[in-house]
């Protein structure tokens, strides 16, 4: 079991234009591909865990989400970076598409997507980091016992949450923390 990085998508890797369900609405945040590449270079698995209630709301479909993720993966690959797993939750209790109109443990801050990533990638969630720009991301970190990096200009939304203006700013800090913890465990 190893630590991993669980990234929110909109507002963390790409600009949050609200319900990004098509490739033409994807705009990368400066420095995000390079930050992901730095995790890859350090051998730290990276998963995207994203709420996609636009599916339940009838704004776009599952194929649209998959196309956006394929586009993100291709762009990252062109920059020497990769996502090891894309996980998303299409459910929302207020959805208008019956098949997706329900509550789900996968919807952040629920732990479902993180647990799926842990199972697929062999992650120790208690040694992992959740990085995102919403309270749900911080809530996910708390629900799985992970560390949290909160992106945005707001003050830190709670104890044991490190605030950063961007993923690019957070990545070096997270890598230092992971390295220091690995050295501590190696010395034990």
Secondary structure, 3 states (H helix, E strand, C coil): CECEEEECCECCCECCCCCCCCHHHCCECCCHHHHHHHHHHCCCEEEEEEECCCCCCCCCCHHHHHHHHHHHHHHHHHCCCCCCEEEEECCCCCCCCHHHCCCCCCCCCCCHHHHHHHHHHCECHHHCEEEECCHHHHHHHHHHCCEEEEECCCCCCCCCEEEECCHHHHHHHHHHHHHHHHHHHHHC
